[in-house]
């Protein structure tokens, strides 16, 4: 159900994580109003570091796709 490690593409990893989360939102795997998996869980799903996941989530929050609260859960808008 989840993607294999992201290292197969020539894009920066944080952009690949953004694509992964965006695709999950668009497909309904992460529906509006739902809580995203933790950064640790997303890091395990995607095969990247927690820092890389955090970078991607900050960018998606700036786009208005996510509602992030520091040291708390992240929700899909």
mmCIF file of the N, C-alpha and C atoms, coordinates in Angstrom:
data_MODEL
# 
_entry.id   MODEL 
# 
loop_
_atom_site.group_PDB 
_atom_site.id 
_atom_site.type_symbol 
_atom_site.label_atom_id 
_atom_site.label_alt_id 
_atom_site.label_comp_id 
_atom_site.label_asym_id 
_atom_site.label_entity_id 
_atom_site.label_seq_id 
_atom_site.pdbx_PDB_ins_code 
_atom_site.Cartn_x 
_atom_site.Cartn_y 
_atom_site.Cartn_z 
_atom_site.occupancy 
_atom_site.B_iso_or_equiv 
_atom_site.pdbx_formal_charge 
_atom_site.auth_seq_id 
_atom_site.auth_comp_id 
_atom_site.auth_asym_id 
_atom_site.auth_atom_id 
_atom_site.pdbx_PDB_model_num 
ATOM 1   N N  . UNK A 1 1  ? 0.823   -1.193 0.000  1.00 0.00 ? 1  UNK A N  1 
ATOM 2   C CA . UNK A 1 1  ? 0.000   0.000  0.000  1.00 0.00 ? 1  UNK A CA 1 
ATOM 3   C C  . UNK A 1 1  ? 0.864   1.252  0.000  1.00 0.00 ? 1  UNK A C  1 
ATOM 4   N N  . UNK A 1 2  ? 1.963   1.219  0.718  1.00 0.00 ? 2  UNK A N  1 
ATOM 5   C CA . UNK A 1 2  ? 2.843   2.376  0.762  1.00 0.00 ? 2  UNK A CA 1 
ATOM 6   C C  . UNK A 1 2  ? 3.970   2.216  -0.249 1.00 0.00 ? 2  UNK A C  1 
ATOM 7   N N  . UNK A 1 3  ? 4.565   3.347  -0.598 1.00 0.00 ? 3  UNK A N  1 
ATOM 8   C CA . UNK A 1 3  ? 5.598   3.323  -1.624 1.00 0.00 ? 3  UNK A CA 1 
ATOM 9   C C  . UNK A 1 3  ? 6.881   2.719  -1.081 1.00 0.00 ? 3  UNK A C  1 
ATOM 10  N N  . UNK A 1 4  ? 7.677   2.210  -1.979 1.00 0.00 ? 4  UNK A N  1 
ATOM 11  C CA . UNK A 1 4  ? 8.986   1.702  -1.614 1.00 0.00 ? 4  UNK A CA 1 
ATOM 12  C C  . UNK A 1 4  ? 9.905   2.893  -1.381 1.00 0.00 ? 4  UNK A C  1 
ATOM 13  N N  . UNK A 1 5  ? 11.104  2.665  -0.884 1.00 0.00 ? 5  UNK A N  1 
ATOM 14  C CA . UNK A 1 5  ? 12.025  3.784  -0.667 1.00 0.00 ? 5  UNK A CA 1 
ATOM 15  C C  . UNK A 1 5  ? 12.126  4.670  -1.907 1.00 0.00 ? 5  UNK A C  1 
ATOM 16  N N  . UNK A 1 6  ? 12.291  5.946  -1.652 1.00 0.00 ? 6  UNK A N  1 
ATOM 17  C CA . UNK A 1 6  ? 12.201  6.944  -2.701 1.00 0.00 ? 6  UNK A CA 1 
ATOM 18  C C  . UNK A 1 6  ? 13.476  7.131  -3.516 1.00 0.00 ? 6  UNK A C  1 
ATOM 19  N N  . UNK A 1 7  ? 14.529  6.473  -3.158 1.00 0.00 ? 7  UNK A N  1 
ATOM 20  C CA . UNK A 1 7  ? 15.828  6.785  -3.726 1.00 0.00 ? 7  UNK A CA 1 
ATOM 21  C C  . UNK A 1 7  ? 15.980  6.501  -5.210 1.00 0.00 ? 7  UNK A C  1 
ATOM 22  N N  . UNK A 1 8  ? 14.926  6.076  -5.882 1.00 0.00 ? 8  UNK A N  1 
ATOM 23  C CA . UNK A 1 8  ? 15.036  5.689  -7.282 1.00 0.00 ? 8  UNK A CA 1 
ATOM 24  C C  . UNK A 1 8  ? 14.896  6.852  -8.259 1.00 0.00 ? 8  UNK A C  1 
ATOM 25  N N  . UNK A 1 9  ? 14.483  8.024  -7.799 1.00 0.00 ? 9  UNK A N  1 
ATOM 26  C CA . UNK A 1 9  ? 14.265  9.155  -8.699 1.00 0.00 ? 9  UNK A CA 1 
ATOM 27  C C  . UNK A 1 9  ? 15.372  10.193 -8.532 1.00 0.00 ? 9  UNK A C  1 
ATOM 28  N N  . UNK A 1 10 ? 15.650  10.952 -9.612 1.00 0.00 ? 10 UNK A N  1 
ATOM 29  C CA . UNK A 1 10 ? 16.710  11.958 -9.517 1.00 0.00 ? 10 UNK A CA 1 
ATOM 30  C C  . UNK A 1 10 ? 16.252  13.303 -8.948 1.00 0.00 ? 10 UNK A C  1 
ATOM 31  N N  . UNK A 1 11 ? 15.155  13.343 -8.214 1.00 0.00 ? 11 UNK A N  1 
ATOM 32  C CA . UNK A 1 11 ? 14.657  14.569 -7.586 1.00 0.00 ? 11 UNK A CA 1 
ATOM 33  C C  . UNK A 1 11 ? 15.114  14.612 -6.139 1.00 0.00 ? 11 UNK A C  1 
ATOM 34  N N  . UNK A 1 12 ? 15.196  15.825 -5.558 1.00 0.00 ? 12 UNK A N  1 
ATOM 35  C CA . UNK A 1 12 ? 15.486  15.899 -4.120 1.00 0.00 ? 12 UNK A CA 1 
ATOM 36  C C  . UNK A 1 12 ? 14.455  15.090 -3.327 1.00 0.00 ? 12 UNK A C  1 
ATOM 37  N N  . UNK A 1 13 ? 14.918  14.455 -2.273 1.00 0.00 ? 13 UNK A N  1 
ATOM 38  C CA . UNK A 1 13 ? 14.053  13.557 -1.509 1.00 0.00 ? 13 UNK A CA 1 
ATOM 39  C C  . UNK A 1 13 ? 12.850  14.277 -0.903 1.00 0.00 ? 13 UNK A C  1 
ATOM 40  N N  . UNK A 1 14 ? 13.037  15.505 -0.433 1.00 0.00 ? 14 UNK A N  1 
ATOM 41  C CA . UNK A 1 14 ? 11.887  16.188 0.176  1.00 0.00 ? 14 UNK A CA 1 
ATOM 42  C C  . UNK A 1 14 ? 10.788  16.434 -0.862 1.00 0.00 ? 14 UNK A C  1 
ATOM 43  N N  . UNK A 1 15 ? 11.170  16.659 -2.110 1.00 0.00 ? 15 UNK A N  1 
ATOM 44  C CA . UNK A 1 15 ? 10.155  16.827 -3.159 1.00 0.00 ? 15 UNK A CA 1 
ATOM 45  C C  . UNK A 1 15 ? 9.442   15.512 -3.438 1.00 0.00 ? 15 UNK A C  1 
ATOM 46  N N  . UNK A 1 16 ? 10.162  14.405 -3.350 1.00 0.00 ? 16 UNK A N  1 
ATOM 47  C CA . UNK A 1 16 ? 9.546   13.099 -3.555 1.00 0.00 ? 16 UNK A CA 1 
ATOM 48  C C  . UNK A 1 16 ? 8.574   12.783 -2.420 1.00 0.00 ? 16 UNK A C  1 
ATOM 49  N N  . UNK A 1 17 ? 8.929   13.173 -1.193 1.00 0.00 ? 17 UNK A N  1 
ATOM 50  C CA . UNK A 1 17 ? 8.019   12.970 -0.060 1.00 0.00 ? 17 UNK A CA 1 
ATOM 51  C C  . UNK A 1 17 ? 6.777   13.846 -0.243 1.00 0.00 ? 17 UNK A C  1 
ATOM 52  N N  . UNK A 1 18 ? 6.971   15.086 -0.694 1.00 0.00 ? 18 UNK A N  1 
ATOM 53  C CA . UNK A 1 18 ? 5.825   15.955 -0.977 1.00 0.00 ? 18 UNK A CA 1 
ATOM 54  C C  . UNK A 1 18 ? 4.891   15.286 -1.985 1.00 0.00 ? 18 UNK A C  1 
ATOM 55  N N  . UNK A 1 19 ? 5.449   14.740 -3.042 1.00 0.00 ? 19 UNK A N  1 
ATOM 56  C CA . UNK A 1 19 ? 4.639   14.071 -4.066 1.00 0.00 ? 19 UNK A CA 1 
ATOM 57  C C  . UNK A 1 19 ? 3.885   12.883 -3.469 1.00 0.00 ? 19 UNK A C  1 
ATOM 58  N N  . UNK A 1 20 ? 4.561   12.136 -2.605 1.00 0.00 ? 20 UNK A N  1 
ATOM 59  C CA . UNK A 1 20 ? 3.947   10.975 -1.964 1.00 0.00 ? 20 UNK A CA 1 
ATOM 60  C C  . UNK A 1 20 ? 2.744   11.400 -1.115 1.00 0.00 ? 20 UNK A C  1 
ATOM 61  N N  . UNK A 1 21 ? 2.929   12.431 -0.286 1.00 0.00 ? 21 UNK A N  1 
ATOM 62  C CA . UNK A 1 21 ? 1.837   12.893 0.580  1.00 0.00 ? 21 UNK A CA 1 
ATOM 63  C C  . UNK A 1 21 ? 0.725   13.509 -0.267 1.00 0.00 ? 21 UNK A C  1 
ATOM 64  N N  . UNK A 1 22 ? 1.096   14.326 -1.255 1.00 0.00 ? 22 UNK A N  1 
ATOM 65  C CA . UNK A 1 22 ? 0.090   14.948 -2.128 1.00 0.00 ? 22 UNK A CA 1 
ATOM 66  C C  . UNK A 1 22 ? -0.731  13.875 -2.844 1.00 0.00 ? 22 UNK A C  1 
ATOM 67  N N  . UNK A 1 23 ? -0.065  12.833 -3.328 1.00 0.00 ? 23 UNK A N  1 
ATOM 68  C CA . UNK A 1 23 ? -0.771  11.738 -4.003 1.00 0.00 ? 23 UNK A CA 1 
ATOM 69  C C  . UNK A 1 23 ? -1.716  11.031 -3.034 1.00 0.00 ? 23 UNK A C  1 
ATOM 70  N N  . UNK A 1 24 ? -1.291  10.869 -1.787 1.00 0.00 ? 24 UNK A N  1 
ATOM 71  C CA . UNK A 1 24 ? -2.151  10.249 -0.779 1.00 0.00 ? 24 UNK A CA 1 
ATOM 72  C C  . UNK A 1 24 ? -3.383  11.086 -0.490 1.00 0.00 ? 24 UNK A C  1 
ATOM 73  N N  . UNK A 1 25 ? -3.213  12.404 -0.499 1.00 0.00 ? 25 UNK A N  1 
ATOM 74  C CA . UNK A 1 25 ? -4.344  13.309 -0.283 1.00 0.00 ? 25 UNK A CA 1 
ATOM 75  C C  . UNK A 1 25 ? -5.295  13.225 -1.475 1.00 0.00 ? 25 UNK A C  1 
ATOM 76  N N  . UNK A 1 26 ? -4.737  13.308 -2.674 1.00 0.00 ? 26 UNK A N  1 
ATOM 77  C CA . UNK A 1 26 ? -5.562  13.291 -3.887 1.00 0.00 ? 26 UNK A CA 1 
ATOM 78  C C  . UNK A 1 26 ? -6.296  11.965 -4.075 1.00 0.00 ? 26 UNK A C  1 
ATOM 79  N N  . UNK A 1 27 ? -5.665  10.868 -3.659 1.00 0.00 ? 27 UNK A N  1 
ATOM 80  C CA . UNK A 1 27 ? -6.297  9.551  -3.825 1.00 0.00 ? 27 UNK A CA 1 
ATOM 81  C C  . UNK A 1 27 ? -7.318  9.243  -2.732 1.00 0.00 ? 27 UNK A C  1 
ATOM 82  N N  . UNK A 1 28 ? -7.305  10.041 -1.667 1.00 0.00 ? 28 UNK A N  1 
ATOM 83  C CA . UNK A 1 28 ? -8.210  9.776  -0.553 1.00 0.00 ? 28 UNK A CA 1 
ATOM 84  C C  . UNK A 1 28 ? -7.610  8.887  0.511  1.00 0.00 ? 28 UNK A C  1 
ATOM 85  N N  . UNK A 1 29 ? -6.382  8.450  0.325  1.00 0.00 ? 29 UNK A N  1 
ATOM 86  C CA . UNK A 1 29 ? -5.718  7.650  1.355  1.00 0.00 ? 29 UNK A CA 1 
ATOM 87  C C  . UNK A 1 29 ? -5.541  8.492  2.627  1.00 0.00 ? 29 UNK A C  1 
ATOM 88  N N  . UNK A 1 30 ? -5.282  9.785  2.436  1.00 0.00 ? 30 UNK A N  1 
ATOM 89  C CA . UNK A 1 30 ? -5.217  10.755 3.528  1.00 0.00 ? 30 UNK A CA 1 
ATOM 90  C C  . UNK A 1 30 ? -6.345  11.762 3.290  1.00 0.00 ? 30 UNK A C  1 
ATOM 91  N N  . UNK A 1 31 ? -7.586  11.441 3.691  1.00 0.00 ? 31 UNK A N  1 
ATOM 92  C CA . UNK A 1 31 ? -8.727  12.316 3.381  1.00 0.00 ? 31 UNK A CA 1 
ATOM 93  C C  . UNK A 1 31 ? -8.693  13.627 4.171  1.00 0.00 ? 31 UNK A C  1 
ATOM 94  N N  . UNK A 1 32 ? -9.413  14.609 3.665  1.00 0.00 ? 32 UNK A N  1 
ATOM 95  C CA . UNK A 1 32 ? -9.523  15.911 4.316  1.00 0.00 ? 32 UNK A CA 1 
ATOM 96  C C  . UNK A 1 32 ? -10.015 15.732 5.750  1.00 0.00 ? 32 UNK A C  1 
ATOM 97  N N  . UNK A 1 33 ? -9.354  16.409 6.675  1.00 0.00 ? 33 UNK A N  1 
ATOM 98  C CA . UNK A 1 33 ? -9.715  16.335 8.086  1.00 0.00 ? 33 UNK A CA 1 
ATOM 99  C C  . UNK A 1 33 ? -9.047  15.203 8.843  1.00 0.00 ? 33 UNK A C  1 
ATOM 100 N N  . UNK A 1 34 ? -8.385  14.303 8.122  1.00 0.00 ? 34 UNK A N  1 
ATOM 101 C CA . UNK A 1 34 ? -7.753  13.171 8.800  1.00 0.00 ? 34 UNK A CA 1 
ATOM 102 C C  . UNK A 1 34 ? -6.359  13.552 9.302  1.00 0.00 ? 34 UNK A C  1 
ATOM 103 N N  . UNK A 1 35 ? -5.898  12.802 10.268 1.00 0.00 ? 35 UNK A N  1 
ATOM 104 C CA . UNK A 1 35 ? -4.558  12.994 10.800 1.00 0.00 ? 35 UNK A CA 1 
ATOM 105 C C  . UNK A 1 35 ? -3.575  12.219 9.930  1.00 0.00 ? 35 UNK A C  1 
ATOM 106 N N  . UNK A 1 36 ? -2.487  12.861 9.560  1.00 0.00 ? 36 UNK A N  1 
ATOM 107 C CA . UNK A 1 36 ? -1.439  12.152 8.819  1.00 0.00 ? 36 UNK A CA 1 
ATOM 108 C C  . UNK A 1 36 ? -0.695  11.229 9.764  1.00 0.00 ? 36 UNK A C  1 
ATOM 109 N N  . UNK A 1 37 ? -0.067  10.187 9.231  1.00 0.00 ? 37 UNK A N  1 
ATOM 110 C CA . UNK A 1 37 ? 0.820   9.387  10.068 1.00 0.00 ? 37 UNK A CA 1 
ATOM 111 C C  . UNK A 1 37 ? 1.924   10.287 10.640 1.00 0.00 ? 37 UNK A C  1 
ATOM 112 N N  . UNK A 1 38 ? 2.531   9.869  11.711 1.00 0.00 ? 38 UNK A N  1 
ATOM 113 C CA . UNK A 1 38 ? 3.610   10.654 12.328 1.00 0.00 ? 38 UNK A CA 1 
ATOM 114 C C  . UNK A 1 38 ? 4.777   10.810 11.359 1.00 0.00 ? 38 UNK A C  1 
ATOM 115 N N  . UNK A 1 39 ? 5.625   11.775 11.645 1.00 0.00 ? 39 UNK A N  1 
ATOM 116 C CA . UNK A 1 39 ? 6.802   11.955 10.788 1.00 0.00 ? 39 UNK A CA 1 
ATOM 117 C C  . UNK A 1 39 ? 7.684   10.712 10.812 1.00 0.00 ? 39 UNK A C  1 
ATOM 118 N N  . UNK A 1 40 ? 7.746   10.052 11.949 1.00 0.00 ? 40 UNK A N  1 
ATOM 119 C CA . UNK A 1 40 ? 8.539   8.819  12.035 1.00 0.00 ? 40 UNK A CA 1 
ATOM 120 C C  . UNK A 1 40 ? 7.926   7.746  11.146 1.00 0.00 ? 40 UNK A C  1 
ATOM 121 N N  . UNK A 1 41 ? 6.606   7.606  11.202 1.00 0.00 ? 41 UNK A N  1 
ATOM 122 C CA . UNK A 1 41 ? 5.932   6.610  10.365 1.00 0.00 ? 41 UNK A CA 1 
ATOM 123 C C  . UNK A 1 41 ? 6.108   6.937  8.884  1.00 0.00 ? 41 UNK A C  1 
ATOM 124 N N  . UNK A 1 42 ? 5.964   8.223  8.523  1.00 0.00 ? 42 UNK A N  1 
ATOM 125 C CA . UNK A 1 42 ? 6.155   8.607  7.121  1.00 0.00 ? 42 UNK A CA 1 
ATOM 126 C C  . UNK A 1 42 ? 7.596   8.365  6.672  1.00 0.00 ? 42 UNK A C  1 
ATOM 127 N N  . UNK A 1 43 ? 8.545   8.599  7.563  1.00 0.00 ? 43 UNK A N  1 
ATOM 128 C CA . UNK A 1 43 ? 9.951   8.342  7.231  1.00 0.00 ? 43 UNK A CA 1 
ATOM 129 C C  . UNK A 1 43 ? 10.170  6.857  6.951  1.00 0.00 ? 43 UNK A C  1 
ATOM 130 N N  . UNK A 1 44 ? 9.554   6.002  7.753  1.00 0.00 ? 44 UNK A N  1 
ATOM 131 C CA . UNK A 1 44 ? 9.676   4.557  7.532  1.00 0.00 ? 44 UNK A CA 1 
ATOM 132 C C  . UNK A 1 44 ? 8.992   4.142  6.235  1.00 0.00 ? 44 UNK A C  1 
ATOM 133 N N  . UNK A 1 45 ? 7.820   4.730  5.950  1.00 0.00 ? 45 UNK A N  1 
ATOM 134 C CA . UNK A 1 45 ? 7.090   4.393  4.724  1.00 0.00 ? 45 UNK A CA 1 
ATOM 135 C C  . UNK A 1 45 ? 7.880   4.757  3.477  1.00 0.00 ? 45 UNK A C  1 
ATOM 136 N N  . UNK A 1 46 ? 8.567   5.880  3.539  1.00 0.00 ? 46 UNK A N  1 
ATOM 137 C CA . UNK A 1 46 ? 9.232   6.409  2.351  1.00 0.00 ? 46 UNK A CA 1 
ATOM 138 C C  . UNK A 1 46 ? 10.724  6.124  2.297  1.00 0.00 ? 46 UNK A C  1 
ATOM 139 N N  . UNK A 1 47 ? 11.294  5.655  3.392  1.00 0.00 ? 47 UNK A N  1 
ATOM 140 C CA . UNK A 1 47 ? 12.712  5.310  3.396  1.00 0.00 ? 47 UNK A CA 1 
ATOM 141 C C  . UNK A 1 47 ? 13.639  6.510  3.464  1.00 0.00 ? 47 UNK A C  1 
ATOM 142 N N  . UNK A 1 48 ? 13.169  7.609  4.054  1.00 0.00 ? 48 UNK A N  1 
ATOM 143 C CA . UNK A 1 48 ? 14.006  8.804  4.190  1.00 0.00 ? 48 UNK A CA 1 
ATOM 144 C C  . UNK A 1 48 ? 14.083  9.192  5.664  1.00 0.00 ? 48 UNK A C  1 
ATOM 145 N N  . UNK A 1 49 ? 14.854  10.239 5.957  1.00 0.00 ? 49 UNK A N  1 
ATOM 146 C CA . UNK A 1 49 ? 15.014  10.678 7.345  1.00 0.00 ? 49 UNK A CA 1 
ATOM 147 C C  . UNK A 1 49 ? 13.787  11.459 7.813  1.00 0.00 ? 49 UNK A C  1 
ATOM 148 N N  . UNK A 1 50 ? 13.643  11.547 9.129  1.00 0.00 ? 50 UNK A N  1 
ATOM 149 C CA . UNK A 1 50 ? 12.560  12.328 9.725  1.00 0.00 ? 50 UNK A CA 1 
ATOM 150 C C  . UNK A 1 50 ? 12.705  13.791 9.316  1.00 0.00 ? 50 UNK A C  1 
ATOM 151 N N  . UNK A 1 51 ? 13.925  14.302 9.271  1.00 0.00 ? 51 UNK A N  1 
ATOM 152 C CA . UNK A 1 51 ? 14.156  15.688 8.863  1.00 0.00 ? 51 UNK A CA 1 
ATOM 153 C C  . UNK A 1 51 ? 13.640  15.936 7.447  1.00 0.00 ? 51 UNK A C  1 
ATOM 154 N N  . UNK A 1 52 ? 13.877  14.994 6.544  1.00 0.00 ? 52 UNK A N  1 
ATOM 155 C CA . UNK A 1 52 ? 13.403  15.130 5.166  1.00 0.00 ? 52 UNK A CA 1 
ATOM 156 C C  . UNK A 1 52 ? 11.878  15.180 5.132  1.00 0.00 ? 52 UNK A C  1 
ATOM 157 N N  . UNK A 1 53 ? 11.226  14.334 5.921  1.00 0.00 ? 53 UNK A N  1 
ATOM 158 C CA . UNK A 1 53 ? 9.757   14.343 5.997  1.00 0.00 ? 53 UNK A CA 1 
ATOM 159 C C  . UNK A 1 53 ? 9.276   15.677 6.553  1.00 0.00 ? 53 UNK A C  1 
ATOM 160 N N  . UNK A 1 54 ? 9.912   16.157 7.602  1.00 0.00 ? 54 UNK A N  1 
ATOM 161 C CA . UNK A 1 54 ? 9.508   17.430 8.192  1.00 0.00 ? 54 UNK A CA 1 
ATOM 162 C C  . UNK A 1 54 ? 9.633   18.569 7.183  1.00 0.00 ? 54 UNK A C  1 
ATOM 163 N N  . UNK A 1 55 ? 10.706  18.569 6.420  1.00 0.00 ? 55 UNK A N  1 
ATOM 164 C CA . UNK A 1 55 ? 10.903  19.590 5.388  1.00 0.00 ? 55 UNK A CA 1 
ATOM 165 C C  . UNK A 1 55 ? 9.754   19.552 4.389  1.00 0.00 ? 55 UNK A C  1 
ATOM 166 N N  . UNK A 1 56 ? 9.379   18.367 3.952  1.00 0.00 ? 56 UNK A N  1 
ATOM 167 C CA . UNK A 1 56 ? 8.286   18.217 2.993  1.00 0.00 ? 56 UNK A CA 1 
ATOM 168 C C  . UNK A 1 56 ? 6.962   18.683 3.593  1.00 0.00 ? 56 UNK A C  1 
ATOM 169 N N  . UNK A 1 57 ? 6.693   18.332 4.845  1.00 0.00 ? 57 UNK A N  1 
ATOM 170 C CA . UNK A 1 57 ? 5.432   18.699 5.471  1.00 0.00 ? 57 UNK A CA 1 
ATOM 171 C C  . UNK A 1 57 ? 5.321   20.207 5.683  1.00 0.00 ? 57 UNK A C  1 
ATOM 172 N N  . UNK A 1 58 ? 6.428   20.850 6.017  1.00 0.00 ? 58 UNK A N  1 
ATOM 173 C CA . UNK A 1 58 ? 6.422   22.309 6.163  1.00 0.00 ? 58 UNK A CA 1 
ATOM 174 C C  . UNK A 1 58 ? 6.050   22.956 4.835  1.00 0.00 ? 58 UNK A C  1 
ATOM 175 N N  . UNK A 1 59 ? 6.631   22.453 3.759  1.00 0.00 ? 59 UNK A N  1 
ATOM 176 C CA . UNK A 1 59 ? 6.331   23.003 2.435  1.00 0.00 ? 59 UNK A CA 1 
ATOM 177 C C  . UNK A 1 59 ? 4.856   22.793 2.066  1.00 0.00 ? 59 UNK A C  1 
ATOM 178 N N  . UNK A 1 60 ? 4.320   21.612 2.357  1.00 0.00 ? 60 UNK A N  1 
ATOM 179 C CA . UNK A 1 60 ? 2.908   21.334 2.058  1.00 0.00 ? 60 UNK A CA 1 
ATOM 180 C C  . UNK A 1 60 ? 1.980   22.186 2.922  1.00 0.00 ? 60 UNK A C  1 
ATOM 181 N N  . UNK A 1 61 ? 2.389   22.464 4.154  1.00 0.00 ? 61 UNK A N  1 
ATOM 182 C CA . UNK A 1 61 ? 1.589   23.335 5.022  1.00 0.00 ? 61 UNK A CA 1 
ATOM 183 C C  . UNK A 1 61 ? 1.579   24.762 4.465  1.00 0.00 ? 61 UNK A C  1 
ATOM 184 N N  . UNK A 1 62 ? 2.719   25.215 3.952  1.00 0.00 ? 62 UNK A N  1 
ATOM 185 C CA . UNK A 1 62 ? 2.781   26.551 3.364  1.00 0.00 ? 62 UNK A CA 1 
ATOM 186 C C  . UNK A 1 62 ? 1.887   26.654 2.133  1.00 0.00 ? 62 UNK A C  1 
ATOM 187 N N  . UNK A 1 63 ? 1.699   25.532 1.430  1.00 0.00 ? 63 UNK A N  1 
ATOM 188 C CA . UNK A 1 63 ? 0.794   25.504 0.274  1.00 0.00 ? 63 UNK A CA 1 
ATOM 189 C C  . UNK A 1 63 ? -0.669  25.474 0.699  1.00 0.00 ? 63 UNK A C  1 
ATOM 190 N N  . UNK A 1 64 ? -0.909  25.215 1.973  1.00 0.00 ? 64 UNK A N  1 
ATOM 191 C CA . UNK A 1 64 ? -2.277  25.167 2.473  1.00 0.00 ? 64 UNK A CA 1 
ATOM 192 C C  . UNK A 1 64 ? -2.908  23.787 2.449  1.00 0.00 ? 64 UNK A C  1 
ATOM 193 N N  . UNK A 1 65 ? -2.121  22.750 2.173  1.00 0.00 ? 65 UNK A N  1 
ATOM 194 C CA . UNK A 1 65 ? -2.673  21.395 2.136  1.00 0.00 ? 65 UNK A CA 1 
ATOM 195 C C  . UNK A 1 65 ? -2.759  20.747 3.512  1.00 0.00 ? 65 UNK A C  1 
ATOM 196 N N  . UNK A 1 66 ? -1.909  21.196 4.441  1.00 0.00 ? 66 UNK A N  1 
ATOM 197 C CA . UNK A 1 66 ? -1.845  20.579 5.761  1.00 0.00 ? 66 UNK A CA 1 
ATOM 198 C C  . UNK A 1 66 ? -1.976  21.632 6.846  1.00 0.00 ? 66 UNK A C  1 
ATOM 199 N N  . UNK A 1 67 ? -2.473  21.199 7.994  1.00 0.00 ? 67 UNK A N  1 
ATOM 200 C CA . UNK A 1 67 ? -2.512  22.020 9.193  1.00 0.00 ? 67 UNK A CA 1 
ATOM 201 C C  . UNK A 1 67 ? -1.548  21.375 10.172 1.00 0.00 ? 67 UNK A C  1 
ATOM 202 N N  . UNK A 1 68 ? -0.415  22.038 10.391 1.00 0.00 ? 68 UNK A N  1 
ATOM 203 C CA . UNK A 1 68 ? 0.606   21.485 11.287 1.00 0.00 ? 68 UNK A CA 1 
ATOM 204 C C  . UNK A 1 68 ? 0.657   22.278 12.569 1.00 0.00 ? 68 UNK A C  1 
ATOM 205 N N  . UNK A 1 69 ? 0.800   21.551 13.662 1.00 0.00 ? 69 UNK A N  1 
ATOM 206 C CA . UNK A 1 69 ? 0.985   22.177 14.964 1.00 0.00 ? 69 UNK A CA 1 
ATOM 207 C C  . UNK A 1 69 ? 2.280   21.632 15.535 1.00 0.00 ? 69 UNK A C  1 
ATOM 208 N N  . UNK A 1 70 ? 3.176   22.520 15.917 1.00 0.00 ? 70 UNK A N  1 
ATOM 209 C CA . UNK A 1 70 ? 4.497   22.105 16.392 1.00 0.00 ? 70 UNK A CA 1 
ATOM 210 C C  . UNK A 1 70 ? 4.386   21.063 17.500 1.00 0.00 ? 70 UNK A C  1 
ATOM 211 N N  . UNK A 1 71 ? 5.145   19.993 17.351 1.00 0.00 ? 71 UNK A N  1 
ATOM 212 C CA . UNK A 1 71 ? 5.211   18.893 18.319 1.00 0.00 ? 71 UNK A CA 1 
ATOM 213 C C  . UNK A 1 71 ? 3.867   18.218 18.548 1.00 0.00 ? 71 UNK A C  1 
ATOM 214 N N  . UNK A 1 72 ? 2.960   18.364 17.576 1.00 0.00 ? 72 UNK A N  1 
ATOM 215 C CA . UNK A 1 72 ? 1.652   17.727 17.671 1.00 0.00 ? 72 UNK A CA 1 
ATOM 216 C C  . UNK A 1 72 ? 1.339   17.069 16.341 1.00 0.00 ? 72 UNK A C  1 
ATOM 217 N N  . UNK A 1 73 ? 0.097   16.705 16.147 1.00 0.00 ? 73 UNK A N  1 
ATOM 218 C CA . UNK A 1 73 ? -0.309  16.025 14.926 1.00 0.00 ? 73 UNK A CA 1 
ATOM 219 C C  . UNK A 1 73 ? -0.386  16.977 13.750 1.00 0.00 ? 73 UNK A C  1 
ATOM 220 N N  . UNK A 1 74 ? -0.388  16.378 12.552 1.00 0.00 ? 74 UNK A N  1 
ATOM 221 C CA . UNK A 1 74 ? -0.580  17.110 11.312 1.00 0.00 ? 74 UNK A CA 1 
ATOM 222 C C  . UNK A 1 74 ? -1.857  16.595 10.679 1.00 0.00 ? 74 UNK A C  1 
ATOM 223 N N  . UNK A 1 75 ? -2.730  17.519 10.274 1.00 0.00 ? 75 UNK A N  1 
ATOM 224 C CA . UNK A 1 75 ? -4.011  17.166 9.679  1.00 0.00 ? 75 UNK A CA 1 
ATOM 225 C C  . UNK A 1 75 ? -4.087  17.642 8.227  1.00 0.00 ? 75 UNK A C  1 
ATOM 226 N N  . UNK A 1 76 ? -4.836  16.916 7.431  1.00 0.00 ? 76 UNK A N  1 
ATOM 227 C CA . UNK A 1 76 ? -5.086  17.297 6.042  1.00 0.00 ? 76 UNK A CA 1 
ATOM 228 C C  . UNK A 1 76 ? -6.186  18.348 6.046  1.00 0.00 ? 76 UNK A C  1 
ATOM 229 N N  . UNK A 1 77 ? -5.956  19.433 5.316  1.00 0.00 ? 77 UNK A N  1 
ATOM 230 C CA . UNK A 1 77 ? -6.988  20.489 5.230  1.00 0.00 ? 77 UNK A CA 1 
ATOM 231 C C  . UNK A 1 77 ? -8.032  20.122 4.220  1.00 0.00 ? 77 UNK A C  1 
# 
